[in-house]
Amino acid sequence: MGLIAAWGVREWSGAAPRSGGASARRRALLRRQVVEVLLPVVALGATGGFATPGGGFAYTALYALLVELVVHRALPWRKLPKVLVECMVLLGGVLLILGVAK
């Protein structure tokens, strides 16, 4: 996992020759990606310790949602209700398919 994170930092930083500016950018990217690397820790810690597997999955989904909303700001707060409705519709369709499958 650490190797993948290091590769991502190198690739996203433009793989510029080593200089003071590039090194600072790499450190900033690494700090930002720490929350991504912690997702498996949250998932395994929640399911292996203080919650049931279903609750652990809910904690993992909540963590991923908070990372997108707060850390990366990839999803604006005003679009959150629309995204949640779309997710519920998609999940309802998948559950319907699973329900009628043999």
PDB file as gemmi writes it, atoms N, CA and C in Angstrom:
CRYST1    1.000    1.000    1.000  90.00  90.00  90.00 P 1                      
ATOM      1  N   MET A   1       0.826  -1.172   0.000  1.00  0.00           N  
ATOM      2  CA  MET A   1       0.000   0.000   0.000  1.00  0.00           C  
ATOM      3  C   MET A   1       0.878   1.246   0.000  1.00  0.00           C  
ATOM      4  N   GLY A   2       1.941   1.214   0.775  1.00  0.00           N  
ATOM      5  CA  GLY A   2       2.844   2.353   0.835  1.00  0.00           C  
ATOM      6  C   GLY A   2       3.528   2.605  -0.497  1.00  0.00           C  
ATOM      7  N   LEU A   3       3.875   1.524  -1.205  1.00  0.00           N  
ATOM      8  CA  LEU A   3       4.505   1.682  -2.520  1.00  0.00           C  
ATOM      9  C   LEU A   3       3.546   2.317  -3.515  1.00  0.00           C  
ATOM     10  N   ILE A   4       2.297   1.927  -3.455  1.00  0.00           N  
ATOM     11  CA  ILE A   4       1.306   2.520  -4.353  1.00  0.00           C  
ATOM     12  C   ILE A   4       1.122   3.999  -4.036  1.00  0.00           C  
ATOM     13  N   ALA A   5       1.101   4.347  -2.757  1.00  0.00           N  
ATOM     14  CA  ALA A   5       0.974   5.757  -2.379  1.00  0.00           C  
ATOM     15  C   ALA A   5       2.179   6.558  -2.846  1.00  0.00           C  
ATOM     16  N   ALA A   6       3.381   5.988  -2.695  1.00  0.00           N  
ATOM     17  CA  ALA A   6       4.589   6.695  -3.148  1.00  0.00           C  
ATOM     18  C   ALA A   6       4.580   6.872  -4.656  1.00  0.00           C  
ATOM     19  N   TRP A   7       4.148   5.840  -5.377  1.00  0.00           N  
ATOM     20  CA  TRP A   7       4.069   5.953  -6.835  1.00  0.00           C  
ATOM     21  C   TRP A   7       3.067   7.031  -7.237  1.00  0.00           C  
ATOM     22  N   GLY A   8       1.930   7.084  -6.562  1.00  0.00           N  
ATOM     23  CA  GLY A   8       0.918   8.092  -6.879  1.00  0.00           C  
ATOM     24  C   GLY A   8       1.420   9.501  -6.622  1.00  0.00           C  
ATOM     25  N   VAL A   9       2.146   9.682  -5.533  1.00  0.00           N  
ATOM     26  CA  VAL A   9       2.695  11.008  -5.242  1.00  0.00           C  
ATOM     27  C   VAL A   9       3.691  11.405  -6.320  1.00  0.00           C  
ATOM     28  N   ARG A  10       4.523  10.457  -6.749  1.00  0.00           N  
ATOM     29  CA  ARG A  10       5.503  10.755  -7.786  1.00  0.00           C  
ATOM     30  C   ARG A  10       4.828  11.086  -9.112  1.00  0.00           C  
ATOM     31  N   GLU A  11       3.818  10.316  -9.476  1.00  0.00           N  
ATOM     32  CA  GLU A  11       3.139  10.536 -10.749  1.00  0.00           C  
ATOM     33  C   GLU A  11       2.353  11.842 -10.756  1.00  0.00           C  
ATOM     34  N   TRP A  12       1.652  12.127  -9.680  1.00  0.00           N  
ATOM     35  CA  TRP A  12       0.813  13.328  -9.635  1.00  0.00           C  
ATOM     36  C   TRP A  12       1.615  14.607  -9.477  1.00  0.00           C  
ATOM     37  N   SER A  13       2.835  14.465  -9.022  1.00  0.00           N  
ATOM     38  CA  SER A  13       3.645  15.669  -8.857  1.00  0.00           C  
ATOM     39  C   SER A  13       4.374  16.024 -10.141  1.00  0.00           C  
ATOM     40  N   GLY A  14       4.145  15.295 -11.215  1.00  0.00           N  
ATOM     41  CA  GLY A  14       4.765  15.615 -12.494  1.00  0.00           C  
ATOM     42  C   GLY A  14       6.146  15.012 -12.654  1.00  0.00           C  
ATOM     43  N   ALA A  15       6.651  14.264 -11.676  1.00  0.00           N  
ATOM     44  CA  ALA A  15       7.961  13.628 -11.717  1.00  0.00           C  
ATOM     45  C   ALA A  15       9.033  14.627 -12.132  1.00  0.00           C  
ATOM     46  N   ALA A  16       8.972  15.813 -11.581  1.00  0.00           N  
ATOM     47  CA  ALA A  16       9.946  16.855 -11.884  1.00  0.00           C  
ATOM     48  C   ALA A  16      11.287  16.511 -11.253  1.00  0.00           C  
ATOM     49  N   PRO A  17      12.356  17.058 -11.784  1.00  0.00           N  
ATOM     50  CA  PRO A  17      13.654  16.840 -11.139  1.00  0.00           C  
ATOM     51  C   PRO A  17      13.610  17.328  -9.701  1.00  0.00           C  
ATOM     52  N   ARG A  18      14.390  16.707  -8.874  1.00  0.00           N  
ATOM     53  CA  ARG A  18      14.362  17.043  -7.455  1.00  0.00           C  
ATOM     54  C   ARG A  18      14.835  18.477  -7.225  1.00  0.00           C  
ATOM     55  N   SER A  19      13.937  19.219  -6.648  1.00  0.00           N  
ATOM     56  CA  SER A  19      14.256  20.582  -6.252  1.00  0.00           C  
ATOM     57  C   SER A  19      13.442  20.893  -5.013  1.00  0.00           C  
ATOM     58  N   GLY A  20      13.673  22.020  -4.411  1.00  0.00           N  
ATOM     59  CA  GLY A  20      12.960  22.366  -3.189  1.00  0.00           C  
ATOM     60  C   GLY A  20      11.467  22.462  -3.404  1.00  0.00           C  
ATOM     61  N   GLY A  21      11.033  23.018  -4.536  1.00  0.00           N  
ATOM     62  CA  GLY A  21       9.612  23.179  -4.807  1.00  0.00           C  
ATOM     63  C   GLY A  21       8.903  21.859  -5.021  1.00  0.00           C  
ATOM     64  N   ALA A  22       9.547  20.963  -5.768  1.00  0.00           N  
ATOM     65  CA  ALA A  22       8.930  19.663  -6.036  1.00  0.00           C  
ATOM     66  C   ALA A  22       8.834  18.844  -4.759  1.00  0.00           C  
ATOM     67  N   SER A  23       9.835  18.937  -3.918  1.00  0.00           N  
ATOM     68  CA  SER A  23       9.812  18.189  -2.667  1.00  0.00           C  
ATOM     69  C   SER A  23       8.686  18.682  -1.759  1.00  0.00           C  
ATOM     70  N   ALA A  24       8.484  19.976  -1.717  1.00  0.00           N  
ATOM     71  CA  ALA A  24       7.401  20.525  -0.903  1.00  0.00           C  
ATOM     72  C   ALA A  24       6.045  20.098  -1.451  1.00  0.00           C  
ATOM     73  N   ARG A  25       5.924  20.069  -2.770  1.00  0.00           N  
ATOM     74  CA  ARG A  25       4.661  19.615  -3.377  1.00  0.00           C  
ATOM     75  C   ARG A  25       4.402  18.155  -3.065  1.00  0.00           C  
ATOM     76  N   ARG A  26       5.458  17.348  -3.095  1.00  0.00           N  
ATOM     77  CA  ARG A  26       5.293  15.924  -2.786  1.00  0.00           C  
ATOM     78  C   ARG A  26       4.829  15.738  -1.345  1.00  0.00           C  
ATOM     79  N   ARG A  27       5.425  16.485  -0.433  1.00  0.00           N  
ATOM     80  CA  ARG A  27       5.012  16.379   0.971  1.00  0.00           C  
ATOM     81  C   ARG A  27       3.556  16.807   1.145  1.00  0.00           C  
ATOM     82  N   ALA A  28       3.147  17.851   0.454  1.00  0.00           N  
ATOM     83  CA  ALA A  28       1.758  18.308   0.550  1.00  0.00           C  
ATOM     84  C   ALA A  28       0.807  17.257  -0.010  1.00  0.00           C  
ATOM     85  N   LEU A  29       1.171  16.643  -1.141  1.00  0.00           N  
ATOM     86  CA  LEU A  29       0.328  15.592  -1.707  1.00  0.00           C  
ATOM     87  C   LEU A  29       0.264  14.378  -0.792  1.00  0.00           C  
ATOM     88  N   LEU A  30       1.390  14.035  -0.191  1.00  0.00           N  
ATOM     89  CA  LEU A  30       1.403  12.886   0.706  1.00  0.00           C  
ATOM     90  C   LEU A  30       0.515  13.126   1.924  1.00  0.00           C  
ATOM     91  N   ARG A  31       0.563  14.339   2.478  1.00  0.00           N  
ATOM     92  CA  ARG A  31      -0.309  14.666   3.621  1.00  0.00           C  
ATOM     93  C   ARG A  31      -1.776  14.546   3.214  1.00  0.00           C  
ATOM     94  N   ARG A  32      -2.087  14.957   2.003  1.00  0.00           N  
ATOM     95  CA  ARG A  32      -3.475  14.895   1.552  1.00  0.00           C  
ATOM     96  C   ARG A  32      -3.931  13.458   1.297  1.00  0.00           C  
ATOM     97  N   GLN A  33      -3.005  12.600   0.898  1.00  0.00           N  
ATOM     98  CA  GLN A  33      -3.360  11.222   0.572  1.00  0.00           C  
ATOM     99  C   GLN A  33      -3.374  10.302   1.787  1.00  0.00           C  
ATOM    100  N   VAL A  34      -2.927  10.774   2.925  1.00  0.00           N  
ATOM    101  CA  VAL A  34      -2.926   9.941   4.130  1.00  0.00           C  
ATOM    102  C   VAL A  34      -4.341   9.468   4.449  1.00  0.00           C  
ATOM    103  N   VAL A  35      -5.319  10.316   4.248  1.00  0.00           N  
ATOM    104  CA  VAL A  35      -6.694   9.915   4.543  1.00  0.00           C  
ATOM    105  C   VAL A  35      -7.161   8.802   3.609  1.00  0.00           C  
ATOM    106  N   GLU A  36      -6.630   8.774   2.385  1.00  0.00           N  
ATOM    107  CA  GLU A  36      -6.983   7.695   1.463  1.00  0.00           C  
ATOM    108  C   GLU A  36      -6.370   6.371   1.916  1.00  0.00           C  
ATOM    109  N   VAL A  37      -5.139   6.432   2.393  1.00  0.00           N  
ATOM    110  CA  VAL A  37      -4.453   5.221   2.832  1.00  0.00           C  
ATOM    111  C   VAL A  37      -5.098   4.667   4.096  1.00  0.00           C  
ATOM    112  N   LEU A  38      -5.722   5.511   4.895  1.00  0.00           N  
ATOM    113  CA  LEU A  38      -6.344   5.059   6.136  1.00  0.00           C  
ATOM    114  C   LEU A  38      -7.695   4.377   5.928  1.00  0.00           C  
ATOM    115  N   LEU A  39      -8.247   4.415   4.725  1.00  0.00           N  
ATOM    116  CA  LEU A  39      -9.551   3.798   4.489  1.00  0.00           C  
ATOM    117  C   LEU A  39      -9.563   2.301   4.808  1.00  0.00           C  
ATOM    118  N   PRO A  40      -8.581   1.502   4.360  1.00  0.00           N  
ATOM    119  CA  PRO A  40      -8.601   0.084   4.758  1.00  0.00           C  
ATOM    120  C   PRO A  40      -8.464  -0.113   6.262  1.00  0.00           C  
ATOM    121  N   VAL A  41      -7.738   0.768   6.923  1.00  0.00           N  
ATOM    122  CA  VAL A  41      -7.594   0.668   8.379  1.00  0.00           C  
ATOM    123  C   VAL A  41      -8.947   0.884   9.043  1.00  0.00           C  
ATOM    124  N   VAL A  42      -9.690   1.867   8.560  1.00  0.00           N  
ATOM    125  CA  VAL A  42     -11.026   2.116   9.105  1.00  0.00           C  
ATOM    126  C   VAL A  42     -11.933   0.923   8.835  1.00  0.00           C  
ATOM    127  N   ALA A  43     -11.871   0.396   7.611  1.00  0.00           N  
ATOM    128  CA  ALA A  43     -12.742  -0.726   7.249  1.00  0.00           C  
ATOM    129  C   ALA A  43     -12.422  -1.966   8.077  1.00  0.00           C  
ATOM    130  N   LEU A  44     -11.159  -2.327   8.174  1.00  0.00           N  
ATOM    131  CA  LEU A  44     -10.799  -3.529   8.926  1.00  0.00           C  
ATOM    132  C   LEU A  44     -10.937  -3.324  10.427  1.00  0.00           C  
ATOM    133  N   GLY A  45     -10.658  -2.130  10.901  1.00  0.00           N  
ATOM    134  CA  GLY A  45     -10.809  -1.858  12.326  1.00  0.00           C  
ATOM    135  C   GLY A  45     -12.257  -1.872  12.757  1.00  0.00           C  
ATOM    136  N   ALA A  46     -13.128  -1.347  11.899  1.00  0.00           N  
ATOM    137  CA  ALA A  46     -14.552  -1.303  12.253  1.00  0.00           C  
ATOM    138  C   ALA A  46     -15.161  -2.692  12.220  1.00  0.00           C  
ATOM    139  N   THR A  47     -14.786  -3.509  11.231  1.00  0.00           N  
ATOM    140  CA  THR A  47     -15.385  -4.837  11.139  1.00  0.00           C  
ATOM    141  C   THR A  47     -14.707  -5.833  12.069  1.00  0.00           C  
ATOM    142  N   GLY A  48     -13.496  -5.540  12.484  1.00  0.00           N  
ATOM    143  CA  GLY A  48     -12.790  -6.499  13.317  1.00  0.00           C  
ATOM    144  C   GLY A  48     -12.790  -6.174  14.792  1.00  0.00           C  
ATOM    145  N   GLY A  49     -13.449  -5.108  15.187  1.00  0.00           N  
ATOM    146  CA  GLY A  49     -13.353  -4.743  16.584  1.00  0.00           C  
ATOM    147  C   GLY A  49     -14.646  -4.355  17.241  1.00  0.00           C  
ATOM    148  N   PHE A  50     -15.114  -3.169  16.978  1.00  0.00           N  
ATOM    149  CA  PHE A  50     -16.200  -2.613  17.774  1.00  0.00           C  
ATOM    150  C   PHE A  50     -17.555  -2.627  17.078  1.00  0.00           C  
ATOM    151  N   ALA A  51     -17.649  -3.188  15.895  1.00  0.00           N  
ATOM    152  CA  ALA A  51     -18.928  -3.167  15.182  1.00  0.00           C  
ATOM    153  C   ALA A  51     -19.151  -4.493  14.467  1.00  0.00           C  
ATOM    154  N   THR A  52     -20.386  -4.736  14.125  1.00  0.00           N  
ATOM    155  CA  THR A  52     -20.702  -5.886  13.295  1.00  0.00           C  
ATOM    156  C   THR A  52     -20.234  -5.594  11.872  1.00  0.00           C  
ATOM    157  N   PRO A  53     -20.144  -6.598  11.008  1.00  0.00           N  
ATOM    158  CA  PRO A  53     -19.723  -6.318   9.635  1.00  0.00           C  
ATOM    159  C   PRO A  53     -20.606  -5.285   8.934  1.00  0.00           C  
ATOM    160  N   GLY A  54     -21.899  -5.350   9.140  1.00  0.00           N  
ATOM    161  CA  GLY A  54     -22.786  -4.354   8.517  1.00  0.00           C  
ATOM    162  C   GLY A  54     -22.513  -2.943   9.016  1.00  0.00           C  
ATOM    163  N   GLY A  55     -22.304  -2.823  10.315  1.00  0.00           N  
ATOM    164  CA  GLY A  55     -21.965  -1.522  10.881  1.00  0.00           C  
ATOM    165  C   GLY A  55     -20.599  -1.043  10.418  1.00  0.00           C  
ATOM    166  N   GLY A  56     -19.678  -1.969  10.276  1.00  0.00           N  
ATOM    167  CA  GLY A  56     -18.349  -1.618   9.780  1.00  0.00           C  
ATOM    168  C   GLY A  56     -18.401  -1.069   8.367  1.00  0.00           C  
ATOM    169  N   PHE A  57     -19.257  -1.661   7.547  1.00  0.00           N  
ATOM    170  CA  PHE A  57     -19.415  -1.150   6.182  1.00  0.00           C  
ATOM    171  C   PHE A  57     -20.031   0.241   6.194  1.00  0.00           C  
ATOM    172  N   ALA A  58     -20.953   0.462   7.112  1.00  0.00           N  
ATOM    173  CA  ALA A  58     -21.561   1.788   7.221  1.00  0.00           C  
ATOM    174  C   ALA A  58     -20.533   2.824   7.676  1.00  0.00           C  
ATOM    175  N   TYR A  59     -19.666   2.457   8.637  1.00  0.00           N  
ATOM    176  CA  TYR A  59     -18.607   3.375   9.064  1.00  0.00           C  
ATOM    177  C   TYR A  59     -17.652   3.681   7.917  1.00  0.00           C  
ATOM    178  N   THR A  60     -17.340   2.663   7.115  1.00  0.00           N  
ATOM    179  CA  THR A  60     -16.442   2.863   5.981  1.00  0.00           C  
ATOM    180  C   THR A  60     -17.067   3.798   4.954  1.00  0.00           C  
ATOM    181  N   ALA A  61     -18.352   3.615   4.670  1.00  0.00           N  
ATOM    182  CA  ALA A  61     -19.030   4.499   3.726  1.00  0.00           C  
ATOM    183  C   ALA A  61     -19.102   5.925   4.251  1.00  0.00           C  
ATOM    184  N   LEU A  62     -19.354   6.081   5.540  1.00  0.00           N  
ATOM    185  CA  LEU A  62     -19.384   7.411   6.142  1.00  0.00           C  
ATOM    186  C   LEU A  62     -18.012   8.075   6.076  1.00  0.00           C  
ATOM    187  N   TYR A  63     -16.952   7.315   6.340  1.00  0.00           N  
ATOM    188  CA  TYR A  63     -15.591   7.849   6.262  1.00  0.00           C  
ATOM    189  C   TYR A  63     -15.276   8.309   4.841  1.00  0.00           C  
ATOM    190  N   ALA A  64     -15.625   7.481   3.846  1.00  0.00           N  
ATOM    191  CA  ALA A  64     -15.366   7.864   2.453  1.00  0.00           C  
ATOM    192  C   ALA A  64     -16.160   9.105   2.061  1.00  0.00           C  
ATOM    193  N   LEU A  65     -17.395   9.201   2.524  1.00  0.00           N  
ATOM    194  CA  LEU A  65     -18.211  10.380   2.229  1.00  0.00           C  
ATOM    195  C   LEU A  65     -17.605  11.636   2.856  1.00  0.00           C  
ATOM    196  N   LEU A  66     -17.167  11.529   4.095  1.00  0.00           N  
ATOM    197  CA  LEU A  66     -16.555  12.682   4.756  1.00  0.00           C  
ATOM    198  C   LEU A  66     -15.245  13.099   4.091  1.00  0.00           C  
ATOM    199  N   VAL A  67     -14.466  12.127   3.628  1.00  0.00           N  
ATOM    200  CA  VAL A  67     -13.226  12.464   2.927  1.00  0.00           C  
ATOM    201  C   VAL A  67     -13.536  13.230   1.648  1.00  0.00           C  
ATOM    202  N   GLU A  68     -14.539  12.783   0.911  1.00  0.00           N  
ATOM    203  CA  GLU A  68     -14.894  13.477  -0.338  1.00  0.00           C  
ATOM    204  C   GLU A  68     -15.471  14.862  -0.073  1.00  0.00           C  
ATOM    205  N   LEU A  69     -16.268  14.990   0.981  1.00  0.00           N  
ATOM    206  CA  LEU A  69     -16.901  16.277   1.270  1.00  0.00           C  
ATOM    207  C   LEU A  69     -15.949  17.277   1.921  1.00  0.00           C  
ATOM    208  N   VAL A  70     -15.153  16.811   2.880  1.00  0.00           N  
ATOM    209  CA  VAL A  70     -14.364  17.731   3.691  1.00  0.00           C  
ATOM    210  C   VAL A  70     -12.925  17.863   3.199  1.00  0.00           C  
ATOM    211  N   VAL A  71     -12.261  16.743   2.934  1.00  0.00           N  
ATOM    212  CA  VAL A  71     -10.839  16.794   2.597  1.00  0.00           C  
ATOM    213  C   VAL A  71     -10.623  17.172   1.133  1.00  0.00           C  
ATOM    214  N   HIS A  72     -11.210  16.394   0.227  1.00  0.00           N  
ATOM    215  CA  HIS A  72     -10.982  16.642  -1.196  1.00  0.00           C  
ATOM    216  C   HIS A  72     -11.918  17.696  -1.778  1.00  0.00           C  
ATOM    217  N   ARG A  73     -13.041  17.895  -1.145  1.00  0.00           N  
ATOM    218  CA  ARG A  73     -14.063  18.833  -1.614  1.00  0.00           C  
ATOM    219  C   ARG A  73     -14.456  18.561  -3.073  1.00  0.00           C  
ATOM    220  N   ALA A  74     -14.534  17.273  -3.408  1.00  0.00           N  
ATOM    221  CA  ALA A  74     -14.918  16.869  -4.755  1.00  0.00           C  
ATOM    222  C   ALA A  74     -16.434  16.884  -4.931  1.00  0.00           C  
ATOM    223  N   LEU A  75     -17.150  16.831  -3.833  1.00  0.00           N  
ATOM    224  CA  LEU A  75     -18.603  16.823  -3.867  1.00  0.00           C  
ATOM    225  C   LEU A  75     -19.113  18.017  -3.073  1.00  0.00           C  
ATOM    226  N   PRO A  76     -19.769  18.958  -3.740  1.00  0.00           N  
ATOM    227  CA  PRO A  76     -20.308  20.113  -3.000  1.00  0.00           C  
ATOM    228  C   PRO A  76     -21.453  19.681  -2.082  1.00  0.00           C  
ATOM    229  N   TRP A  77     -21.575  20.357  -0.957  1.00  0.00           N  
ATOM    230  CA  TRP A  77     -22.622  20.027   0.018  1.00  0.00           C  
ATOM    231  C   TRP A  77     -24.012  20.163  -0.590  1.00  0.00           C  
ATOM    232  N   ARG A  78     -24.192  21.116  -1.486  1.00  0.00           N  
ATOM    233  CA  ARG A  78     -25.531  21.336  -2.054  1.00  0.00           C  
ATOM    234  C   ARG A  78     -25.949  20.206  -2.991  1.00  0.00           C  
ATOM    235  N   LYS A  79     -24.995  19.427  -3.512  1.00  0.00           N  
ATOM    236  CA  LYS A  79     -25.325  18.299  -4.391  1.00  0.00           C  
ATOM    237  C   LYS A  79     -25.479  16.986  -3.626  1.00  0.00           C  
ATOM    238  N   LEU A  80     -25.202  16.995  -2.345  1.00  0.00           N  
ATOM    239  CA  LEU A  80     -25.263  15.769  -1.550  1.00  0.00           C  
ATOM    240  C   LEU A  80     -26.642  15.107  -1.571  1.00  0.00           C  
ATOM    241  N   PRO A  81     -27.753  15.834  -1.386  1.00  0.00           N  
ATOM    242  CA  PRO A  81     -29.058  15.157  -1.432  1.00  0.00           C  
ATOM    243  C   PRO A  81     -29.334  14.473  -2.777  1.00  0.00           C  
ATOM    244  N   LYS A  82     -28.961  15.116  -3.871  1.00  0.00           N  
ATOM    245  CA  LYS A  82     -29.186  14.521  -5.193  1.00  0.00           C  
ATOM    246  C   LYS A  82     -28.354  13.246  -5.365  1.00  0.00           C  
ATOM    247  N   VAL A  83     -27.111  13.277  -4.918  1.00  0.00           N  
ATOM    248  CA  VAL A  83     -26.250  12.100  -5.025  1.00  0.00           C  
ATOM    249  C   VAL A  83     -26.784  10.966  -4.169  1.00  0.00           C  
ATOM    250  N   LEU A  84     -27.256  11.275  -2.966  1.00  0.00           N  
ATOM    251  CA  LEU A  84     -27.801  10.235  -2.096  1.00  0.00           C  
ATOM    252  C   LEU A  84     -29.049   9.597  -2.699  1.00  0.00           C  
ATOM    253  N   VAL A  85     -29.910  10.407  -3.310  1.00  0.00           N  
ATOM    254  CA  VAL A  85     -31.108   9.859  -3.953  1.00  0.00           C  
ATOM    255  C   VAL A  85     -30.724   8.953  -5.113  1.00  0.00           C  
ATOM    256  N   GLU A  86     -29.754   9.384  -5.925  1.00  0.00           N  
ATOM    257  CA  GLU A  86     -29.302   8.545  -7.043  1.00  0.00           C  
ATOM    258  C   GLU A  86     -28.718   7.226  -6.546  1.00  0.00           C  
ATOM    259  N   CYS A  87     -27.967   7.275  -5.446  1.00  0.00           N  
ATOM    260  CA  CYS A  87     -27.401   6.054  -4.872  1.00  0.00           C  
ATOM    261  C   CYS A  87     -28.486   5.113  -4.361  1.00  0.00           C  
ATOM    262  N   MET A  88     -29.517   5.693  -3.732  1.00  0.00           N  
ATOM    263  CA  MET A  88     -30.603   4.858  -3.220  1.00  0.00           C  
ATOM    264  C   MET A  88     -31.365   4.184  -4.357  1.00  0.00           C  
ATOM    265  N   VAL A  89     -31.588   4.908  -5.445  1.00  0.00           N  
ATOM    266  CA  VAL A  89     -32.289   4.318  -6.587  1.00  0.00           C  
ATOM    267  C   VAL A  89     -31.462   3.185  -7.183  1.00  0.00           C  
ATOM    268  N   LEU A  90     -30.157   3.409  -7.341  1.00  0.00           N  
ATOM    269  CA  LEU A  90     -29.279   2.378  -7.892  1.00  0.00           C  
ATOM    270  C   LEU A  90     -29.226   1.164  -6.973  1.00  0.00           C  
ATOM    271  N   LEU A  91     -29.093   1.389  -5.686  1.00  0.00           N  
ATOM    272  CA  LEU A  91     -29.051   0.293  -4.734  1.00  0.00           C  
ATOM    273  C   LEU A  91     -30.376  -0.466  -4.694  1.00  0.00           C  
ATOM    274  N   GLY A  92     -31.478   0.242  -4.815  1.00  0.00           N  
ATOM    275  CA  GLY A  92     -32.781  -0.423  -4.870  1.00  0.00           C  
ATOM    276  C   GLY A  92     -32.894  -1.340  -6.076  1.00  0.00           C  
ATOM    277  N   GLY A  93     -32.385  -0.902  -7.219  1.00  0.00           N  
ATOM    278  CA  GLY A  93     -32.400  -1.753  -8.417  1.00  0.00           C  
ATOM    279  C   GLY A  93     -31.543  -2.995  -8.242  1.00  0.00           C  
ATOM    280  N   VAL A  94     -30.366  -2.826  -7.644  1.00  0.00           N  
ATOM    281  CA  VAL A  94     -29.480  -3.979  -7.414  1.00  0.00           C  
ATOM    282  C   VAL A  94     -30.126  -4.946  -6.434  1.00  0.00           C  
ATOM    283  N   LEU A  95     -30.730  -4.441  -5.364  1.00  0.00           N  
ATOM    284  CA  LEU A  95     -31.390  -5.321  -4.405  1.00  0.00           C  
ATOM    285  C   LEU A  95     -32.590  -6.033  -5.015  1.00  0.00           C  
ATOM    286  N   LEU A  96     -33.303  -5.357  -5.927  1.00  0.00           N  
ATOM    287  CA  LEU A  96     -34.402  -6.012  -6.610  1.00  0.00           C  
ATOM    288  C   LEU A  96     -33.902  -7.175  -7.470  1.00  0.00           C  
ATOM    289  N   ILE A  97     -32.821  -6.945  -8.189  1.00  0.00           N  
ATOM    290  CA  ILE A  97     -32.240  -8.012  -9.005  1.00  0.00           C  
ATOM    291  C   ILE A  97     -31.785  -9.176  -8.127  1.00  0.00           C  
ATOM    292  N   LEU A  98     -31.130  -8.866  -7.015  1.00  0.00           N  
ATOM    293  CA  LEU A  98     -30.697  -9.935  -6.110  1.00  0.00           C  
ATOM    294  C   LEU A  98     -31.863 -10.672  -5.475  1.00  0.00           C  
ATOM    295  N   GLY A  99     -32.939  -9.954  -5.220  1.00  0.00           N  
ATOM    296  CA  GLY A  99     -34.113 -10.564  -4.596  1.00  0.00           C  
ATOM    297  C   GLY A  99     -34.819 -11.563  -5.480  1.00  0.00           C  
ATOM    298  N   VAL A 100     -34.844 -11.324  -6.792  1.00  0.00           N  
ATOM    299  CA  VAL A 100     -35.559 -12.228  -7.690  1.00  0.00           C  
ATOM    300  C   VAL A 100     -34.632 -13.280  -8.312  1.00  0.00           C  
ATOM    301  N   ALA A 101     -33.348 -13.202  -8.019  1.00  0.00           N  
ATOM    302  CA  ALA A 101     -32.421 -14.205  -8.553  1.00  0.00           C  
ATOM    303  C   ALA A 101     -32.555 -15.515  -7.806  1.00  0.00           C  
ATOM    304  N   LYS A 102     -32.297 -16.586  -8.484  1.00  0.00           N  
ATOM    305  CA  LYS A 102     -32.377 -17.901  -7.836  1.00  0.00           C  
ATOM    306  C   LYS A 102     -31.089 -18.253  -7.182  1.00  0.00           C  
TER     307      LYS A 102                                                      
END                                                                             
